[in-house]
Amino acid sequence: MTTDIPPVLWDSLPALRDRLADANGLLFCTDFDGTLAGIEIDPEAPALGEDNLTALERLRDHDWVDVAVISGRELADLRERVGIDGIDYAGNHGLELHRDGESTTHPIARRRRRDLDTIVADIEERLDDTDCFVEDKSVSATVHYRTAPERENEVHDAVEAAVERVAEGGFELSTGKEIVELTPTVAWDKGDAVSLLVADHDGWLPIYVGDDTTDEAAFRELSEIGLGIHVGTNPETAADYRIDDPDSVTRFLDWLIDEGLAALDSRGSA
């Protein structure tokens, strides 16, 4: 992972247009929270804005574009929140997939559902007198402490103690923006989900846009074959380029449906 902040995307749009003109198509993959929608204290608050909705639908409707939204959210929640038919979805960091009209769940994650229920109850009891809360996402969970950032160490201790008591070694912890993610220990992440989609799109240019640590696996997966775009200023990223915030994502989507699609059209008519 590089220690240099990647260059700003806007300076490289002409080069990206050339890559699209040479590609067989565009596989556009994006995270949701912090990317298509802003980060909110309440996980129920983020919504897909009208501009982004329209842009994703226009990308979906192009003959040489496929769209996928890949998120840590539960698959059912993600699909309802985005609300676009005819695209692929990956929920729970890729443990749940909705692809080609069918939904599947990783078998190991499904088998560990009962342990996760017990762990979530344990964490909720340990944090009962705080403003922190647990978001149960069927096969994973997220512990939120954005309303009480001073309790970071307490939250980490509570999660680690609960996992150790119930299923030591059975779940992995990862950190995000004032959250702790709890997922089954399984060799599968957003990078694997992206790799699965890329395999179906020979010669297409894959692009992934994301803002958080869990998106790094997708950036690494595309390091030699596609393009990773980090939303924010974190210097410890494997992404090729960066943009500032979700408003910049909307600006990039506008560019894609204008100049990006024009580039694909020029390739298709060559």
WOPEKA-V766873 format. One record per residue. RES is the residue in one letter. PHI is phi in whole degrees, 0 to 359 (none if undefined). PSI is psi in whole degrees, 0 to 359 (none if undefined). D_FIRST is the distance of its C-alpha to the first C-alpha in Angstrom with 1 decimal. Layout:
# WOPEKA-V766873
res=RES phi=PHI psi=PSI d_first=D_FIRST
res=RES phi=PHI psi=PSI d_first=D_FIRST
This chain:
# WOPEKA-V766873
res=M phi=none psi=131 d_first=0.0
res=T phi=289 psi=153 d_first=3.8
res=T phi=256 psi=1 d_first=6.6
res=D phi=262 psi=138 d_first=9.1
res=I phi=295 psi=127 d_first=10.7
res=P phi=295 psi=157 d_first=11.1
res=P phi=294 psi=157 d_first=14.8
res=V phi=293 psi=137 d_first=17.4
res=L phi=298 psi=321 d_first=18.4
res=W phi=302 psi=329 d_first=22.1
res=D phi=289 psi=345 d_first=22.1
res=S phi=247 psi=12 d_first=20.9
res=L phi=299 psi=322 d_first=23.4
res=P phi=301 psi=320 d_first=25.7
res=A phi=293 psi=323 d_first=23.2
res=L phi=294 psi=321 d_first=22.3
res=R phi=300 psi=320 d_first=26.0
res=D phi=296 psi=321 d_first=26.4
res=R phi=294 psi=321 d_first=23.9
res=L phi=294 psi=322 d_first=25.8
res=A phi=294 psi=335 d_first=29.0
res=D phi=265 psi=352 d_first=28.0
res=A phi=269 psi=158 d_first=26.7
res=N phi=284 psi=340 d_first=29.0
res=G phi=178 psi=182 d_first=27.9
res=L phi=238 psi=125 d_first=25.2
res=L phi=257 psi=104 d_first=23.5
res=F phi=259 psi=114 d_first=22.5
res=C phi=244 psi=140 d_first=20.5
res=T phi=213 psi=147 d_first=20.0
res=D phi=286 psi=171 d_first=19.5
res=F phi=254 psi=287 d_first=22.7
res=D phi=294 psi=131 d_first=22.5
res=G phi=81 psi=0 d_first=20.9
res=T phi=230 psi=287 d_first=20.7
res=L phi=284 psi=333 d_first=24.2
res=A phi=224 psi=155 d_first=25.7
res=G phi=287 psi=160 d_first=25.2
res=I phi=286 psi=131 d_first=24.3
res=E phi=235 psi=154 d_first=27.6
res=I phi=296 psi=317 d_first=28.9
res=D phi=271 psi=117 d_first=31.0
res=P phi=296 psi=346 d_first=29.0
res=E phi=275 psi=351 d_first=32.1
res=A phi=280 psi=320 d_first=32.1
res=P phi=302 psi=138 d_first=29.4
res=A phi=221 psi=153 d_first=31.0
res=L phi=280 psi=119 d_first=30.3
res=G phi=292 psi=159 d_first=32.0
res=E phi=299 psi=321 d_first=34.6
res=D phi=297 psi=315 d_first=32.8
res=N phi=291 psi=322 d_first=29.7
res=L phi=301 psi=312 d_first=32.1
res=T phi=297 psi=318 d_first=34.0
res=A phi=296 psi=316 d_first=31.0
res=L phi=294 psi=323 d_first=29.6
res=E phi=294 psi=321 d_first=33.1
res=R phi=293 psi=322 d_first=33.6
res=L phi=296 psi=314 d_first=30.4
res=R phi=302 psi=323 d_first=31.7
res=D phi=281 psi=353 d_first=35.0
res=H phi=280 psi=143 d_first=33.9
res=D phi=298 psi=330 d_first=34.7
res=W phi=246 psi=32 d_first=31.4
res=V phi=226 psi=133 d_first=29.0
res=D phi=240 psi=146 d_first=27.9
res=V phi=239 psi=140 d_first=26.3
res=A phi=221 psi=136 d_first=24.4
res=V phi=251 psi=124 d_first=23.6
res=I phi=236 psi=121 d_first=21.1
res=S phi=215 psi=163 d_first=21.3
res=G phi=280 psi=350 d_first=21.4
res=R phi=292 psi=158 d_first=25.1
res=E phi=299 psi=143 d_first=27.8
res=L phi=304 psi=314 d_first=28.7
res=A phi=298 psi=319 d_first=32.2
res=D phi=295 psi=316 d_first=31.2
res=L phi=298 psi=312 d_first=28.6
res=R phi=297 psi=320 d_first=31.1
res=E phi=291 psi=321 d_first=33.8
res=R phi=290 psi=321 d_first=31.8
res=V phi=280 psi=311 d_first=30.6
res=G phi=72 psi=29 d_first=34.0
res=I phi=246 psi=123 d_first=33.4
res=D phi=279 psi=158 d_first=35.0
res=G phi=81 psi=15 d_first=34.0
res=I phi=235 psi=169 d_first=30.2
res=D phi=265 psi=152 d_first=27.8
res=Y phi=227 psi=146 d_first=26.4
res=A phi=229 psi=121 d_first=24.0
res=G phi=252 psi=167 d_first=24.6
res=N phi=51 psi=47 d_first=23.3
res=H phi=58 psi=30 d_first=19.7
res=G phi=101 psi=352 d_first=21.3
res=L phi=290 psi=337 d_first=23.8
res=E phi=241 psi=134 d_first=26.6
res=L phi=232 psi=139 d_first=27.0
res=H phi=238 psi=106 d_first=29.7
res=R phi=219 psi=132 d_first=29.7
res=D phi=55 psi=35 d_first=32.7
res=G phi=82 psi=1 d_first=34.8
res=E phi=237 psi=144 d_first=34.3
res=S phi=251 psi=137 d_first=32.4
res=T phi=223 psi=156 d_first=31.0
res=T phi=234 psi=138 d_first=29.5
res=H phi=302 psi=131 d_first=27.5
res=P phi=298 psi=323 d_first=30.3
res=I phi=294 psi=317 d_first=28.6
res=A phi=299 psi=320 d_first=27.8
res=R phi=295 psi=321 d_first=31.4
res=R phi=290 psi=335 d_first=32.8
res=R phi=266 psi=13 d_first=31.1
res=R phi=300 psi=317 d_first=32.6
res=R phi=296 psi=316 d_first=35.4
res=D phi=300 psi=320 d_first=33.2
res=L phi=296 psi=320 d_first=31.1
res=D phi=303 psi=316 d_first=34.3
res=T phi=293 psi=319 d_first=35.3
res=I phi=295 psi=316 d_first=32.1
res=V phi=300 psi=316 d_first=32.2
res=A phi=297 psi=320 d_first=35.8
res=D phi=297 psi=313 d_first=35.0
res=I phi=297 psi=317 d_first=32.3
res=E phi=299 psi=323 d_first=34.7
res=E phi=292 psi=318 d_first=37.4
res=R phi=293 psi=330 d_first=35.2
res=L phi=254 psi=19 d_first=34.2
res=D phi=300 psi=327 d_first=37.6
res=D phi=265 psi=21 d_first=38.7
res=T phi=239 psi=174 d_first=35.6
res=D phi=272 psi=1 d_first=34.4
res=C phi=285 psi=155 d_first=31.4
res=F phi=210 psi=160 d_first=31.6
res=V phi=252 psi=129 d_first=30.3
res=E phi=261 psi=109 d_first=29.6
res=D phi=277 psi=119 d_first=30.6
res=K phi=244 psi=37 d_first=29.0
res=S phi=76 psi=297 d_first=31.0
res=V phi=245 psi=2 d_first=28.4
res=S phi=210 psi=177 d_first=25.9
res=A phi=213 psi=153 d_first=26.4
res=T phi=233 psi=128 d_first=24.9
res=V phi=260 psi=120 d_first=26.2
res=H phi=259 psi=133 d_first=26.5
res=Y phi=226 psi=30 d_first=27.2
res=R phi=294 psi=332 d_first=26.9
res=T phi=279 psi=350 d_first=30.6
res=A phi=213 psi=64 d_first=30.3
res=P phi=299 psi=339 d_first=27.0
res=E phi=290 psi=348 d_first=28.8
res=R phi=264 psi=18 d_first=29.0
res=E phi=308 psi=308 d_first=25.2
res=N phi=296 psi=321 d_first=25.9
res=E phi=297 psi=319 d_first=29.0
res=V phi=295 psi=314 d_first=27.3
res=H phi=299 psi=318 d_first=24.6
res=D phi=297 psi=319 d_first=27.5
res=A phi=295 psi=317 d_first=29.6
res=V phi=293 psi=314 d_first=27.1
res=E phi=298 psi=319 d_first=26.3
res=A phi=293 psi=320 d_first=30.0
res=A phi=294 psi=317 d_first=31.0
res=V phi=295 psi=316 d_first=28.6
res=E phi=298 psi=323 d_first=29.7
res=R phi=288 psi=321 d_first=33.3
res=V phi=266 psi=314 d_first=33.3
res=A phi=206 psi=68 d_first=30.8
res=E phi=302 psi=128 d_first=28.7
res=G phi=84 psi=352 d_first=25.8
res=G phi=271 psi=348 d_first=26.6
res=F phi=221 psi=149 d_first=24.1
res=E phi=250 psi=147 d_first=20.6
res=L phi=249 psi=139 d_first=19.7
res=S phi=221 psi=156 d_first=16.8
res=T phi=250 psi=152 d_first=16.8
res=G phi=221 psi=212 d_first=17.0
res=K phi=278 psi=89 d_first=19.1
res=E phi=59 psi=40 d_first=21.9
res=I phi=219 psi=159 d_first=21.9
res=V phi=238 psi=125 d_first=21.4
res=E phi=265 psi=137 d_first=20.9
res=L phi=237 psi=113 d_first=22.9
res=T phi=229 psi=153 d_first=22.5
res=P phi=300 psi=145 d_first=24.1
res=T phi=287 psi=101 d_first=22.4
res=V phi=208 psi=143 d_first=21.9
res=A phi=282 psi=70 d_first=19.4
res=W phi=203 psi=134 d_first=19.0
res=D phi=208 psi=191 d_first=16.8
res=K phi=298 psi=328 d_first=16.3
res=G phi=297 psi=319 d_first=14.4
res=D phi=294 psi=321 d_first=17.6
res=A phi=298 psi=317 d_first=19.8
res=V phi=296 psi=318 d_first=18.4
res=S phi=301 psi=321 d_first=18.7
res=L phi=297 psi=319 d_first=22.3
res=L phi=290 psi=320 d_first=23.1
res=V phi=300 psi=323 d_first=21.7
res=A phi=299 psi=337 d_first=23.9
res=D phi=269 psi=2 d_first=26.9
res=H phi=226 psi=65 d_first=26.1
res=D phi=299 psi=126 d_first=26.4
res=G phi=83 psi=359 d_first=25.8
res=W phi=274 psi=153 d_first=24.8
res=L phi=271 psi=114 d_first=21.9
res=P phi=271 psi=135 d_first=19.6
res=I phi=235 psi=136 d_first=18.1
res=Y phi=233 psi=132 d_first=16.4
res=V phi=241 psi=127 d_first=16.7
res=G phi=199 psi=166 d_first=15.5
res=D phi=238 psi=346 d_first=15.0
res=D phi=242 psi=176 d_first=13.9
res=T phi=297 psi=327 d_first=11.5
res=T phi=290 psi=344 d_first=13.3
res=D phi=279 psi=347 d_first=12.5
res=E phi=298 psi=326 d_first=8.8
res=A phi=298 psi=322 d_first=10.4
res=A phi=290 psi=319 d_first=12.4
res=F phi=301 psi=316 d_first=9.9
res=R phi=295 psi=322 d_first=8.4
res=E phi=298 psi=326 d_first=12.1
res=L phi=262 psi=7 d_first=13.1
res=S phi=301 psi=331 d_first=10.6
res=E phi=248 psi=348 d_first=13.7
res=I phi=240 psi=348 d_first=16.6
res=G phi=212 psi=217 d_first=16.3
res=L phi=217 psi=127 d_first=14.9
res=G phi=251 psi=136 d_first=12.7
res=I phi=234 psi=115 d_first=14.0
res=H phi=271 psi=131 d_first=12.9
res=V phi=265 psi=109 d_first=16.0
res=G phi=129 psi=196 d_first=15.9
res=T phi=235 psi=17 d_first=14.4
res=N phi=297 psi=119 d_first=11.5
res=P phi=287 psi=340 d_first=9.3
res=E phi=269 psi=72 d_first=6.3
res=T phi=222 psi=149 d_first=5.9
res=A phi=268 psi=4 d_first=5.1
res=A phi=292 psi=156 d_first=8.8
res=D phi=279 psi=328 d_first=11.0
res=Y phi=219 psi=171 d_first=13.3
res=R phi=222 psi=153 d_first=14.5
res=I phi=226 psi=165 d_first=17.9
res=D phi=285 psi=312 d_first=19.6
res=D phi=198 psi=177 d_first=21.2
res=P phi=303 psi=329 d_first=23.1
res=D phi=298 psi=325 d_first=25.8
res=S phi=291 psi=329 d_first=23.5
res=V phi=297 psi=318 d_first=22.7
res=T phi=300 psi=319 d_first=26.5
res=R phi=297 psi=318 d_first=26.7
res=F phi=294 psi=320 d_first=24.2
res=L phi=298 psi=321 d_first=26.3
res=D phi=300 psi=318 d_first=29.4
res=W phi=295 psi=319 d_first=28.0
res=L phi=298 psi=316 d_first=27.2
res=I phi=283 psi=350 d_first=30.7
res=D phi=259 psi=279 d_first=32.2
res=E phi=285 psi=325 d_first=30.6
res=G phi=296 psi=313 d_first=28.2
res=L phi=292 psi=327 d_first=31.1
res=A phi=297 psi=322 d_first=33.3
res=A phi=296 psi=317 d_first=30.9
res=L phi=296 psi=321 d_first=31.0
res=D phi=296 psi=323 d_first=34.8
res=S phi=292 psi=325 d_first=35.2
res=R phi=292 psi=321 d_first=33.4
res=G phi=290 psi=336 d_first=35.6
res=S phi=262 psi=1 d_first=38.7
res=A phi=288 psi=none d_first=38.0
